[in-house]
Amino acid sequence: MSGFVKRRRALNISGTRLSVHTGQSVTSSGNPSLDHVFGGGFPIGSIIGIEEDKHGSYSRVLSKYFLAEGIVNKHPLLVGTMEENPTQLIEKLPKPVEANTLAERGTEQEPETMRIAFRYNQLAPVDSEQKSSTALGHYFDLTKTITSTTILAQDITYWNGDEVPENYTGFVDSFKNPHFASLLSCIQRKASEQQFNSALDESSKNVLRICLNSIGSPLWYEQYFSDDFLRFIVLLKAIVRNTLSVCLITVPFHLFRHLDDIYLCNKVRNLFDFSFELEAFAGQMEEQANPVFKEYHGLLNITKIGPFNSLASFHPKTRDLAFKLKRSKFVIEKLHLPPDIADDESRTKNPVPTLSCAGGGMKSKLDF
Protein backbone atom coordinates (compact mmCIF):
# COMPACT_ATOMS: atom_id res chain seq x y z
CA MET A 1 0.00 0.00 0.00
CA SER A 2 1.38 3.38 -0.95
CA GLY A 3 2.25 5.81 1.82
CA PHE A 4 1.34 8.83 -0.27
CA VAL A 5 -2.01 10.50 0.25
CA LYS A 6 -3.62 12.59 -2.47
CA ARG A 7 -4.23 16.11 -1.20
CA ARG A 8 -7.60 17.67 -1.76
CA ARG A 9 -8.01 20.48 -4.21
CA ALA A 10 -8.21 23.93 -2.62
CA LEU A 11 -11.55 25.68 -2.61
CA ASN A 12 -11.62 28.39 -5.23
CA ILE A 13 -13.28 30.91 -2.91
CA SER A 14 -12.22 34.47 -2.30
CA GLY A 15 -10.61 34.95 1.10
CA THR A 16 -9.50 31.32 1.54
CA ARG A 17 -6.30 29.38 0.97
CA LEU A 18 -4.67 26.11 2.00
CA SER A 19 -3.04 26.06 5.41
CA VAL A 20 0.73 25.47 5.36
CA HIS A 21 0.37 23.34 8.51
CA THR A 22 -2.62 21.07 7.80
CA GLY A 23 -3.40 21.53 4.11
CA GLN A 24 -7.00 22.51 4.91
CA SER A 25 -8.85 25.50 3.54
CA VAL A 26 -8.64 28.35 6.03
CA THR A 27 -9.98 31.87 6.15
CA SER A 28 -8.93 34.98 8.03
CA SER A 29 -10.47 36.36 11.19
CA GLY A 30 -9.83 39.87 9.88
CA ASN A 31 -6.90 40.43 12.24
CA PRO A 32 -3.54 39.18 10.87
CA SER A 33 -1.96 38.98 14.32
CA LEU A 34 -4.76 36.71 15.57
CA ASP A 35 -4.48 34.55 12.45
CA HIS A 36 -0.75 34.14 13.03
CA VAL A 37 -1.27 33.02 16.63
CA PHE A 38 -3.56 30.20 15.48
CA GLY A 39 -1.43 29.01 12.57
CA GLY A 40 -2.30 31.41 9.76
CA GLY A 41 -6.09 31.30 9.80
CA PHE A 42 -9.14 29.33 10.92
CA PRO A 43 -10.43 26.26 9.03
CA ILE A 44 -13.75 26.39 7.25
CA GLY A 45 -16.30 24.49 9.32
CA SER A 46 -14.82 25.52 12.67
CA ILE A 47 -16.23 27.41 15.66
CA ILE A 48 -14.05 30.08 17.29
CA GLY A 49 -14.98 31.00 20.84
CA ILE A 50 -13.93 34.28 22.45
CA GLU A 51 -14.14 34.51 26.22
CA GLU A 52 -15.15 38.15 26.57
CA ASP A 53 -13.43 40.72 28.72
CA LYS A 54 -15.59 42.07 31.57
CA HIS A 55 -16.73 45.12 29.62
CA GLY A 56 -16.97 43.32 26.27
CA SER A 57 -15.26 46.15 24.41
CA TYR A 58 -12.23 44.28 23.06
CA SER A 59 -14.20 41.20 21.99
CA ARG A 60 -16.53 43.52 20.11
CA VAL A 61 -13.54 44.92 18.18
CA LEU A 62 -12.55 41.41 17.07
CA SER A 63 -16.13 40.78 15.97
CA LYS A 64 -15.94 43.88 13.79
CA TYR A 65 -12.70 42.60 12.23
CA PHE A 66 -14.35 39.25 11.49
CA LEU A 67 -17.34 40.86 9.78
CA ALA A 68 -15.27 43.45 7.92
CA GLU A 69 -13.13 40.69 6.43
CA GLY A 70 -16.31 39.11 5.12
CA ILE A 71 -17.39 42.39 3.55
CA VAL A 72 -14.09 42.73 1.68
CA ASN A 73 -14.22 39.14 0.37
CA LYS A 74 -17.98 39.39 -0.38
CA HIS A 75 -18.86 36.56 1.98
CA PRO A 76 -22.50 36.32 3.10
CA LEU A 77 -22.85 37.34 6.75
CA LEU A 78 -25.16 36.32 9.57
CA VAL A 79 -25.09 38.55 12.64
CA GLY A 80 -26.90 37.50 15.80
CA THR A 81 -27.04 39.41 19.08
CA MET A 82 -29.57 40.50 21.69
CA GLU A 83 -27.32 43.05 23.39
CA GLU A 84 -27.77 45.65 20.66
CA ASN A 85 -29.27 46.20 17.26
CA PRO A 86 -27.13 44.11 14.87
CA THR A 87 -27.49 46.76 12.17
CA GLN A 88 -25.62 49.22 14.40
CA LEU A 89 -22.72 46.79 14.65
CA ILE A 90 -22.54 46.47 10.86
CA GLU A 91 -22.63 50.24 10.38
CA LYS A 92 -19.43 50.64 12.46
CA LEU A 93 -17.24 48.11 10.66
CA PRO A 94 -13.66 49.33 10.03
CA LYS A 95 -12.54 50.29 6.57
CA PRO A 96 -9.77 48.25 4.86
CA VAL A 97 -6.38 49.90 4.50
CA GLU A 98 -5.17 50.38 0.95
CA ALA A 99 -2.01 48.62 -0.15
CA ASN A 100 -0.02 51.81 -0.85
CA THR A 101 -0.96 53.25 2.56
CA LEU A 102 0.17 50.06 4.26
CA ALA A 103 3.51 50.18 2.42
CA GLU A 104 4.10 53.76 3.55
CA ARG A 105 3.45 52.77 7.16
CA GLY A 106 5.92 49.93 6.88
CA THR A 107 8.70 52.23 5.71
CA GLU A 108 7.98 54.89 8.31
CA GLN A 109 7.64 52.63 11.35
CA GLU A 110 11.01 51.19 12.24
CA PRO A 111 11.81 49.30 15.45
CA GLU A 112 12.89 51.61 18.23
CA THR A 113 16.34 51.19 19.69
CA MET A 114 16.60 50.20 23.31
CA ARG A 115 19.14 51.50 25.77
CA ILE A 116 19.39 48.15 27.54
CA ALA A 117 19.04 44.61 26.19
CA PHE A 118 19.86 45.70 22.65
CA ARG A 119 19.60 42.12 21.43
CA TYR A 120 15.80 42.42 21.76
CA ASN A 121 15.91 44.52 18.58
CA GLN A 122 17.00 41.47 16.62
CA LEU A 123 13.82 39.53 17.51
CA ALA A 124 10.87 39.21 15.14
CA PRO A 125 8.56 42.23 15.32
CA VAL A 126 5.95 40.57 17.51
CA ASP A 127 4.43 38.54 14.68
CA SER A 128 1.68 41.13 14.50
CA GLU A 129 2.41 42.59 11.07
CA GLN A 130 2.97 39.57 8.85
CA LYS A 131 3.90 40.72 5.35
CA SER A 132 4.93 37.42 3.80
CA SER A 133 3.47 36.10 0.58
CA THR A 134 1.44 33.50 2.49
CA ALA A 135 -0.33 36.08 4.66
CA LEU A 136 -4.11 35.86 4.63
CA GLY A 137 -6.60 38.61 5.29
CA HIS A 138 -6.57 42.37 5.16
CA TYR A 139 -5.63 45.28 7.40
CA PHE A 140 -8.31 47.63 8.68
CA ASP A 141 -8.38 51.15 10.06
CA LEU A 142 -10.58 51.43 13.15
CA THR A 143 -10.85 55.21 12.75
CA LYS A 144 -12.74 54.85 9.44
CA THR A 145 -15.90 52.92 8.60
CA ILE A 146 -17.09 51.07 5.51
CA THR A 147 -19.48 53.10 3.38
CA SER A 148 -23.21 52.42 3.55
CA THR A 149 -23.38 51.69 -0.19
CA THR A 150 -20.91 48.84 0.23
CA ILE A 151 -22.89 47.40 3.13
CA LEU A 152 -26.22 47.61 1.25
CA ALA A 153 -24.71 45.61 -1.62
CA GLN A 154 -23.69 42.81 0.78
CA ASP A 155 -25.72 39.69 1.62
CA ILE A 156 -26.32 40.17 5.37
CA THR A 157 -28.81 38.37 7.61
CA TYR A 158 -29.70 39.92 10.97
CA TRP A 159 -31.09 38.25 14.10
CA ASN A 160 -31.99 40.18 17.24
CA GLY A 161 -34.34 37.80 19.07
CA ASP A 162 -37.60 39.07 17.60
CA GLU A 163 -37.95 36.20 15.14
CA VAL A 164 -40.41 33.46 16.16
CA PRO A 165 -39.06 29.91 15.59
CA GLU A 166 -40.91 27.86 13.00
CA ASN A 167 -42.24 24.45 13.96
CA TYR A 168 -40.94 22.62 10.89
CA THR A 169 -37.33 23.17 11.86
CA GLY A 170 -37.53 20.66 14.70
CA PHE A 171 -35.68 22.91 17.14
CA VAL A 172 -38.70 24.23 19.04
CA ASP A 173 -39.13 21.11 21.16
CA SER A 174 -35.38 20.87 21.85
CA PHE A 175 -35.07 24.05 23.94
CA LYS A 176 -36.84 25.54 26.92
CA ASN A 177 -35.71 29.01 25.82
CA PRO A 178 -37.29 29.87 22.43
CA HIS A 179 -34.45 32.26 21.58
CA PHE A 180 -32.02 29.37 21.08
CA ALA A 181 -34.47 27.64 18.73
CA SER A 182 -35.08 30.88 16.83
CA LEU A 183 -31.38 31.62 16.33
CA LEU A 184 -30.56 28.05 15.34
CA SER A 185 -33.43 28.03 12.83
CA CYS A 186 -32.12 31.23 11.28
CA ILE A 187 -28.60 29.79 10.98
CA GLN A 188 -29.79 26.52 9.48
CA ARG A 189 -32.01 28.28 6.96
CA LYS A 190 -29.19 30.53 5.77
CA ALA A 191 -26.62 27.71 5.64
CA SER A 192 -29.03 25.48 3.69
CA GLU A 193 -29.64 28.29 1.24
CA GLN A 194 -25.90 28.62 0.65
CA GLN A 195 -25.53 24.86 0.12
CA PHE A 196 -28.43 24.81 -2.33
CA ASN A 197 -26.99 27.65 -4.39
CA SER A 198 -23.58 25.96 -4.44
CA ALA A 199 -25.13 22.72 -5.69
CA LEU A 200 -26.85 24.53 -8.56
CA ASP A 201 -23.83 26.56 -9.58
CA GLU A 202 -20.28 25.50 -8.68
CA SER A 203 -18.99 29.05 -9.24
CA SER A 204 -21.37 30.43 -6.59
CA LYS A 205 -19.61 28.63 -3.72
CA ASN A 206 -18.90 30.99 -0.88
CA VAL A 207 -18.14 31.00 2.84
CA LEU A 208 -20.90 31.91 5.27
CA ARG A 209 -19.56 33.97 8.18
CA ILE A 210 -21.63 33.60 11.34
CA CYS A 211 -20.96 36.13 14.11
CA LEU A 212 -22.80 35.66 17.42
CA ASN A 213 -22.17 38.32 20.06
CA SER A 214 -22.58 37.85 23.83
CA ILE A 215 -24.41 34.53 23.68
CA GLY A 216 -25.03 33.71 27.33
CA SER A 217 -25.55 37.26 28.59
CA PRO A 218 -28.24 37.86 31.26
CA LEU A 219 -30.83 38.31 28.49
CA TRP A 220 -30.51 34.57 27.80
CA TYR A 221 -30.84 33.36 31.38
CA GLU A 222 -33.69 31.05 32.29
CA GLN A 223 -34.09 28.07 34.58
CA TYR A 224 -32.57 25.56 32.17
CA PHE A 225 -29.99 27.86 30.62
CA SER A 226 -27.00 25.49 31.02
CA ASP A 227 -28.70 22.57 29.25
CA ASP A 228 -30.05 24.77 26.47
CA PHE A 229 -26.72 26.47 25.89
CA LEU A 230 -24.77 23.22 25.62
CA ARG A 231 -27.38 21.73 23.28
CA PHE A 232 -27.25 24.89 21.17
CA ILE A 233 -23.46 24.66 20.72
CA VAL A 234 -23.67 20.97 19.76
CA LEU A 235 -26.34 21.59 17.09
CA LEU A 236 -24.55 24.73 15.86
CA LYS A 237 -21.37 22.72 15.48
CA ALA A 238 -23.18 20.13 13.36
CA ILE A 239 -24.52 22.82 11.03
CA VAL A 240 -21.18 24.60 10.63
CA ARG A 241 -19.31 21.31 10.05
CA ASN A 242 -21.56 20.21 7.18
CA THR A 243 -21.61 23.54 5.34
CA LEU A 244 -19.13 26.06 4.02
CA SER A 245 -19.36 28.13 7.16
CA VAL A 246 -17.18 29.54 9.91
CA CYS A 247 -18.57 30.82 13.19
CA LEU A 248 -17.22 33.37 15.67
CA ILE A 249 -19.05 33.41 18.99
CA THR A 250 -18.31 35.60 22.01
CA VAL A 251 -19.36 34.37 25.45
CA PRO A 252 -19.23 36.25 28.80
CA PHE A 253 -17.62 33.45 30.82
CA HIS A 254 -17.05 35.76 33.78
CA LEU A 255 -20.83 35.83 34.37
CA PHE A 256 -21.14 32.04 34.51
CA ARG A 257 -19.64 31.96 38.00
CA HIS A 258 -23.02 32.94 39.40
CA LEU A 259 -24.79 29.94 37.85
CA ASP A 260 -25.40 26.60 39.50
CA ASP A 261 -23.27 24.60 37.03
CA ILE A 262 -19.69 25.35 38.11
CA TYR A 263 -18.29 23.29 35.22
CA LEU A 264 -20.26 25.10 32.50
CA CYS A 265 -17.21 27.07 31.28
CA ASN A 266 -15.18 23.90 30.77
CA LYS A 267 -18.05 22.14 29.03
CA VAL A 268 -18.61 25.01 26.59
CA ARG A 269 -14.89 25.43 25.99
CA ASN A 270 -14.56 21.75 25.08
CA LEU A 271 -17.22 22.14 22.40
CA PHE A 272 -15.32 24.95 20.67
CA ASP A 273 -12.68 24.14 18.06
CA PHE A 274 -10.57 27.17 19.01
CA SER A 275 -10.99 29.45 22.00
CA PHE A 276 -9.08 32.17 23.79
CA GLU A 277 -9.67 34.54 26.69
CA LEU A 278 -9.32 38.32 26.64
CA GLU A 279 -8.14 39.32 30.12
CA ALA A 280 -8.36 43.11 30.20
CA PHE A 281 -6.42 45.17 32.76
CA ALA A 282 -9.17 47.78 33.11
CA GLY A 283 -10.36 47.76 36.70
CA GLN A 284 -7.47 45.59 37.95
CA MET A 285 -5.23 47.79 40.07
CA GLU A 286 -2.35 45.32 40.42
CA GLU A 287 -1.94 44.81 36.66
CA GLN A 288 -2.30 48.54 35.96
CA ALA A 289 0.42 49.38 38.52
CA ASN A 290 2.78 46.66 37.27
CA PRO A 291 5.36 48.26 34.93
CA VAL A 292 5.58 45.02 32.93
CA PHE A 293 2.08 45.60 31.54
CA LYS A 294 2.17 49.38 31.10
CA GLU A 295 2.32 49.12 27.29
CA TYR A 296 -0.59 46.68 27.01
CA HIS A 297 -4.32 46.68 27.63
CA GLY A 298 -4.66 43.02 28.53
CA LEU A 299 -3.51 39.43 28.10
CA LEU A 300 -4.64 36.93 25.49
CA ASN A 301 -4.82 33.44 26.98
CA ILE A 302 -5.20 30.56 24.53
CA THR A 303 -7.60 28.06 26.12
CA LYS A 304 -8.02 25.57 23.27
CA ILE A 305 -6.55 24.69 19.89
CA GLY A 306 -8.27 21.52 18.76
CA PRO A 307 -6.95 19.06 16.13
CA PHE A 308 -9.41 20.05 13.42
CA ASN A 309 -9.70 17.15 10.92
CA SER A 310 -6.13 16.14 11.73
CA LEU A 311 -4.28 13.92 14.19
CA ALA A 312 -2.27 16.70 15.82
CA SER A 313 -3.16 20.28 16.61
CA PHE A 314 -1.11 23.36 15.81
CA HIS A 315 1.24 24.48 18.60
CA PRO A 316 2.13 28.19 18.69
CA LYS A 317 5.70 29.20 19.43
CA THR A 318 4.65 31.00 22.58
CA ARG A 319 1.52 31.37 24.69
CA ASP A 320 2.75 34.51 26.49
CA LEU A 321 0.63 36.95 24.52
CA ALA A 322 -0.69 40.42 25.22
CA PHE A 323 -2.88 42.82 23.26
CA LYS A 324 -3.25 46.56 22.98
CA LEU A 325 -5.83 48.69 21.24
CA LYS A 326 -4.15 51.49 19.36
CA ARG A 327 -5.92 54.38 17.71
CA SER A 328 -6.39 52.63 14.37
CA LYS A 329 -5.77 48.92 15.03
CA PHE A 330 -5.90 46.05 17.51
CA VAL A 331 -2.51 44.34 17.90
CA ILE A 332 -1.52 41.04 19.55
CA GLU A 333 2.11 40.77 20.59
CA LYS A 334 4.51 38.49 22.36
CA LEU A 335 4.79 39.56 25.97
CA HIS A 336 8.39 40.75 26.52
CA LEU A 337 9.73 41.91 29.86
CA PRO A 338 10.91 45.53 29.68
CA PRO A 339 14.54 46.38 30.55
CA ASP A 340 15.15 47.27 34.19
CA ILE A 341 15.94 50.96 33.65
CA ALA A 342 14.26 52.38 36.73
CA ASP A 343 16.67 50.74 39.17
CA ASP A 344 19.71 52.02 37.28
CA GLU A 345 18.40 55.59 37.27
CA SER A 346 17.61 55.48 40.99
CA ARG A 347 21.14 54.29 41.74
CA THR A 348 22.69 57.21 39.87
CA LYS A 349 20.45 59.73 41.62
CA ASN A 350 21.15 58.33 45.12
CA PRO A 351 24.78 57.17 45.20
CA VAL A 352 25.85 54.92 48.02
CA PRO A 353 28.56 56.40 50.34
CA THR A 354 31.95 54.72 49.99
CA LEU A 355 35.08 54.46 52.13
CA SER A 356 37.28 55.57 49.29
CA CYS A 357 39.25 58.83 49.61
CA ALA A 358 38.51 59.63 45.96
CA GLY A 359 34.80 60.03 46.06
CA GLY A 360 34.60 61.07 42.43
CA GLY A 361 33.47 64.58 43.36
CA MET A 362 30.74 63.32 45.70
CA LYS A 363 31.31 64.23 49.39
CA SER A 364 29.92 62.05 52.16
CA LYS A 365 30.23 61.72 55.92
CA LEU A 366 32.82 58.98 55.55
CA ASP A 367 35.28 61.07 53.53
CA PHE A 368 38.40 62.30 55.42
C-alpha positions as CSV (number, residue, x, y, z in Angstrom):
1,M,0.0,0.0,0.0
2,S,1.4,3.4,-1.0
3,G,2.2,5.8,1.8
4,F,1.3,8.8,-0.3
5,V,-2.0,10.5,0.2
6,K,-3.6,12.6,-2.5
7,R,-4.2,16.1,-1.2
8,R,-7.6,17.7,-1.8
9,R,-8.0,20.5,-4.2
10,A,-8.2,23.9,-2.6
11,L,-11.5,25.7,-2.6
12,N,-11.6,28.4,-5.2
13,I,-13.3,30.9,-2.9
14,S,-12.2,34.5,-2.3
15,G,-10.6,34.9,1.1
16,T,-9.5,31.3,1.5
17,R,-6.3,29.4,1.0
18,L,-4.7,26.1,2.0
19,S,-3.0,26.1,5.4
20,V,0.7,25.5,5.4
21,H,0.4,23.3,8.5
22,T,-2.6,21.1,7.8
23,G,-3.4,21.5,4.1
24,Q,-7.0,22.5,4.9
25,S,-8.8,25.5,3.5
26,V,-8.6,28.3,6.0
27,T,-10.0,31.9,6.1
28,S,-8.9,35.0,8.0
29,S,-10.5,36.4,11.2
30,G,-9.8,39.9,9.9
31,N,-6.9,40.4,12.2
32,P,-3.5,39.2,10.9
33,S,-2.0,39.0,14.3
34,L,-4.8,36.7,15.6
35,D,-4.5,34.6,12.5
36,H,-0.8,34.1,13.0
37,V,-1.3,33.0,16.6
38,F,-3.6,30.2,15.5
39,G,-1.4,29.0,12.6
40,G,-2.3,31.4,9.8
41,G,-6.1,31.3,9.8
42,F,-9.1,29.3,10.9
43,P,-10.4,26.3,9.0
44,I,-13.8,26.4,7.2
45,G,-16.3,24.5,9.3
46,S,-14.8,25.5,12.7
47,I,-16.2,27.4,15.7
48,I,-14.1,30.1,17.3
49,G,-15.0,31.0,20.8
50,I,-13.9,34.3,22.4
51,E,-14.1,34.5,26.2
52,E,-15.2,38.1,26.6
53,D,-13.4,40.7,28.7
54,K,-15.6,42.1,31.6
55,H,-16.7,45.1,29.6
56,G,-17.0,43.3,26.3
57,S,-15.3,46.2,24.4
58,Y,-12.2,44.3,23.1
59,S,-14.2,41.2,22.0
60,R,-16.5,43.5,20.1
61,V,-13.5,44.9,18.2
62,L,-12.6,41.4,17.1
63,S,-16.1,40.8,16.0
64,K,-15.9,43.9,13.8
65,Y,-12.7,42.6,12.2
66,F,-14.4,39.3,11.5
67,L,-17.3,40.9,9.8
68,A,-15.3,43.5,7.9
69,E,-13.1,40.7,6.4
70,G,-16.3,39.1,5.1
71,I,-17.4,42.4,3.5
72,V,-14.1,42.7,1.7
73,N,-14.2,39.1,0.4
74,K,-18.0,39.4,-0.4
75,H,-18.9,36.6,2.0
76,P,-22.5,36.3,3.1
77,L,-22.8,37.3,6.7
78,L,-25.2,36.3,9.6
79,V,-25.1,38.5,12.6
80,G,-26.9,37.5,15.8
81,T,-27.0,39.4,19.1
82,M,-29.6,40.5,21.7
83,E,-27.3,43.0,23.4
84,E,-27.8,45.7,20.7
85,N,-29.3,46.2,17.3
86,P,-27.1,44.1,14.9
87,T,-27.5,46.8,12.2
88,Q,-25.6,49.2,14.4
89,L,-22.7,46.8,14.6
90,I,-22.5,46.5,10.9
91,E,-22.6,50.2,10.4
92,K,-19.4,50.6,12.5
93,L,-17.2,48.1,10.7
94,P,-13.7,49.3,10.0
95,K,-12.5,50.3,6.6
96,P,-9.8,48.3,4.9
97,V,-6.4,49.9,4.5
98,E,-5.2,50.4,0.9
99,A,-2.0,48.6,-0.2
100,N,0.0,51.8,-0.8
101,T,-1.0,53.2,2.6
102,L,0.2,50.1,4.3
103,A,3.5,50.2,2.4
104,E,4.1,53.8,3.5
105,R,3.4,52.8,7.2
106,G,5.9,49.9,6.9
107,T,8.7,52.2,5.7
108,E,8.0,54.9,8.3
109,Q,7.6,52.6,11.4
110,E,11.0,51.2,12.2
111,P,11.8,49.3,15.5
112,E,12.9,51.6,18.2
113,T,16.3,51.2,19.7
114,M,16.6,50.2,23.3
115,R,19.1,51.5,25.8
116,I,19.4,48.2,27.5
117,A,19.0,44.6,26.2
118,F,19.9,45.7,22.7
119,R,19.6,42.1,21.4
120,Y,15.8,42.4,21.8
121,N,15.9,44.5,18.6
122,Q,17.0,41.5,16.6
123,L,13.8,39.5,17.5
124,A,10.9,39.2,15.1
125,P,8.6,42.2,15.3
126,V,5.9,40.6,17.5
127,D,4.4,38.5,14.7
128,S,1.7,41.1,14.5
129,E,2.4,42.6,11.1
130,Q,3.0,39.6,8.8
131,K,3.9,40.7,5.4
132,S,4.9,37.4,3.8
133,S,3.5,36.1,0.6
134,T,1.4,33.5,2.5
135,A,-0.3,36.1,4.7
136,L,-4.1,35.9,4.6
137,G,-6.6,38.6,5.3
138,H,-6.6,42.4,5.2
139,Y,-5.6,45.3,7.4
140,F,-8.3,47.6,8.7
141,D,-8.4,51.2,10.1
142,L,-10.6,51.4,13.2
143,T,-10.8,55.2,12.7
144,K,-12.7,54.8,9.4
145,T,-15.9,52.9,8.6
146,I,-17.1,51.1,5.5
147,T,-19.5,53.1,3.4
148,S,-23.2,52.4,3.6
149,T,-23.4,51.7,-0.2
150,T,-20.9,48.8,0.2
151,I,-22.9,47.4,3.1
152,L,-26.2,47.6,1.2
153,A,-24.7,45.6,-1.6
154,Q,-23.7,42.8,0.8
155,D,-25.7,39.7,1.6
156,I,-26.3,40.2,5.4
157,T,-28.8,38.4,7.6
158,Y,-29.7,39.9,11.0
159,W,-31.1,38.2,14.1
160,N,-32.0,40.2,17.2
161,G,-34.3,37.8,19.1
162,D,-37.6,39.1,17.6
163,E,-37.9,36.2,15.1
164,V,-40.4,33.5,16.2
165,P,-39.1,29.9,15.6
166,E,-40.9,27.9,13.0
167,N,-42.2,24.4,14.0
168,Y,-40.9,22.6,10.9
169,T,-37.3,23.2,11.9
170,G,-37.5,20.7,14.7
171,F,-35.7,22.9,17.1
172,V,-38.7,24.2,19.0
173,D,-39.1,21.1,21.2
174,S,-35.4,20.9,21.9
175,F,-35.1,24.0,23.9
176,K,-36.8,25.5,26.9
177,N,-35.7,29.0,25.8
178,P,-37.3,29.9,22.4
179,H,-34.4,32.3,21.6
180,F,-32.0,29.4,21.1
181,A,-34.5,27.6,18.7
182,S,-35.1,30.9,16.8
183,L,-31.4,31.6,16.3
184,L,-30.6,28.0,15.3
185,S,-33.4,28.0,12.8
186,C,-32.1,31.2,11.3
187,I,-28.6,29.8,11.0
188,Q,-29.8,26.5,9.5
189,R,-32.0,28.3,7.0
190,K,-29.2,30.5,5.8
191,A,-26.6,27.7,5.6
192,S,-29.0,25.5,3.7
193,E,-29.6,28.3,1.2
194,Q,-25.9,28.6,0.7
195,Q,-25.5,24.9,0.1
196,F,-28.4,24.8,-2.3
197,N,-27.0,27.7,-4.4
198,S,-23.6,26.0,-4.4
199,A,-25.1,22.7,-5.7
200,L,-26.8,24.5,-8.6
201,D,-23.8,26.6,-9.6
202,E,-20.3,25.5,-8.7
203,S,-19.0,29.0,-9.2
204,S,-21.4,30.4,-6.6
205,K,-19.6,28.6,-3.7
206,N,-18.9,31.0,-0.9
207,V,-18.1,31.0,2.8
208,L,-20.9,31.9,5.3
209,R,-19.6,34.0,8.2
210,I,-21.6,33.6,11.3
211,C,-21.0,36.1,14.1
212,L,-22.8,35.7,17.4
213,N,-22.2,38.3,20.1
214,S,-22.6,37.8,23.8
215,I,-24.4,34.5,23.7
216,G,-25.0,33.7,27.3
217,S,-25.5,37.3,28.6
218,P,-28.2,37.9,31.3
219,L,-30.8,38.3,28.5
220,W,-30.5,34.6,27.8
221,Y,-30.8,33.4,31.4
222,E,-33.7,31.1,32.3
223,Q,-34.1,28.1,34.6
224,Y,-32.6,25.6,32.2
225,F,-30.0,27.9,30.6
226,S,-27.0,25.5,31.0
227,D,-28.7,22.6,29.3
228,D,-30.1,24.8,26.5
229,F,-26.7,26.5,25.9
230,L,-24.8,23.2,25.6
231,R,-27.4,21.7,23.3
232,F,-27.3,24.9,21.2
233,I,-23.5,24.7,20.7
234,V,-23.7,21.0,19.8
235,L,-26.3,21.6,17.1
236,L,-24.6,24.7,15.9
237,K,-21.4,22.7,15.5
238,A,-23.2,20.1,13.4
239,I,-24.5,22.8,11.0
240,V,-21.2,24.6,10.6
241,R,-19.3,21.3,10.1
242,N,-21.6,20.2,7.2
243,T,-21.6,23.5,5.3
244,L,-19.1,26.1,4.0
245,S,-19.4,28.1,7.2
246,V,-17.2,29.5,9.9
247,C,-18.6,30.8,13.2
248,L,-17.2,33.4,15.7
249,I,-19.1,33.4,19.0
250,T,-18.3,35.6,22.0
251,V,-19.4,34.4,25.5
252,P,-19.2,36.3,28.8
253,F,-17.6,33.4,30.8
254,H,-17.1,35.8,33.8
255,L,-20.8,35.8,34.4
256,F,-21.1,32.0,34.5
257,R,-19.6,32.0,38.0
258,H,-23.0,32.9,39.4
259,L,-24.8,29.9,37.8
260,D,-25.4,26.6,39.5
261,D,-23.3,24.6,37.0
262,I,-19.7,25.3,38.1
263,Y,-18.3,23.3,35.2
264,L,-20.3,25.1,32.5
265,C,-17.2,27.1,31.3
266,N,-15.2,23.9,30.8
267,K,-18.1,22.1,29.0
268,V,-18.6,25.0,26.6
269,R,-14.9,25.4,26.0
270,N,-14.6,21.7,25.1
271,L,-17.2,22.1,22.4
272,F,-15.3,25.0,20.7
273,D,-12.7,24.1,18.1
274,F,-10.6,27.2,19.0
275,S,-11.0,29.5,22.0
276,F,-9.1,32.2,23.8
277,E,-9.7,34.5,26.7
278,L,-9.3,38.3,26.6
279,E,-8.1,39.3,30.1
280,A,-8.4,43.1,30.2
281,F,-6.4,45.2,32.8
282,A,-9.2,47.8,33.1
283,G,-10.4,47.8,36.7
284,Q,-7.5,45.6,37.9
285,M,-5.2,47.8,40.1
286,E,-2.4,45.3,40.4
287,E,-1.9,44.8,36.7
288,Q,-2.3,48.5,36.0
289,A,0.4,49.4,38.5
290,N,2.8,46.7,37.3
291,P,5.4,48.3,34.9
292,V,5.6,45.0,32.9
293,F,2.1,45.6,31.5
294,K,2.2,49.4,31.1
295,E,2.3,49.1,27.3
296,Y,-0.6,46.7,27.0
297,H,-4.3,46.7,27.6
298,G,-4.7,43.0,28.5
299,L,-3.5,39.4,28.1
300,L,-4.6,36.9,25.5
301,N,-4.8,33.4,27.0
302,I,-5.2,30.6,24.5
303,T,-7.6,28.1,26.1
304,K,-8.0,25.6,23.3
305,I,-6.5,24.7,19.9
306,G,-8.3,21.5,18.8
307,P,-6.9,19.1,16.1
308,F,-9.4,20.1,13.4
309,N,-9.7,17.2,10.9
310,S,-6.1,16.1,11.7
311,L,-4.3,13.9,14.2
312,A,-2.3,16.7,15.8
313,S,-3.2,20.3,16.6
314,F,-1.1,23.4,15.8
315,H,1.2,24.5,18.6
316,P,2.1,28.2,18.7
317,K,5.7,29.2,19.4
318,T,4.6,31.0,22.6
319,R,1.5,31.4,24.7
320,D,2.7,34.5,26.5
321,L,0.6,37.0,24.5
322,A,-0.7,40.4,25.2
323,F,-2.9,42.8,23.3
324,K,-3.3,46.6,23.0
325,L,-5.8,48.7,21.2
326,K,-4.1,51.5,19.4
327,R,-5.9,54.4,17.7
328,S,-6.4,52.6,14.4
329,K,-5.8,48.9,15.0
330,F,-5.9,46.0,17.5
331,V,-2.5,44.3,17.9
332,I,-1.5,41.0,19.6
333,E,2.1,40.8,20.6
334,K,4.5,38.5,22.4
335,L,4.8,39.6,26.0
336,H,8.4,40.8,26.5
337,L,9.7,41.9,29.9
338,P,10.9,45.5,29.7
339,P,14.5,46.4,30.6
340,D,15.1,47.3,34.2
341,I,15.9,51.0,33.6
342,A,14.3,52.4,36.7
343,D,16.7,50.7,39.2
344,D,19.7,52.0,37.3
345,E,18.4,55.6,37.3
346,S,17.6,55.5,41.0
347,R,21.1,54.3,41.7
348,T,22.7,57.2,39.9
349,K,20.5,59.7,41.6
350,N,21.2,58.3,45.1
351,P,24.8,57.2,45.2
352,V,25.8,54.9,48.0
353,P,28.6,56.4,50.3
354,T,32.0,54.7,50.0
355,L,35.1,54.5,52.1
356,S,37.3,55.6,49.3
357,C,39.3,58.8,49.6
358,A,38.5,59.6,46.0
359,G,34.8,60.0,46.1
360,G,34.6,61.1,42.4
361,G,33.5,64.6,43.4
362,M,30.7,63.3,45.7
363,K,31.3,64.2,49.4
364,S,29.9,62.1,52.2
365,K,30.2,61.7,55.9
366,L,32.8,59.0,55.5
367,D,35.3,61.1,53.5
368,F,38.4,62.3,55.4
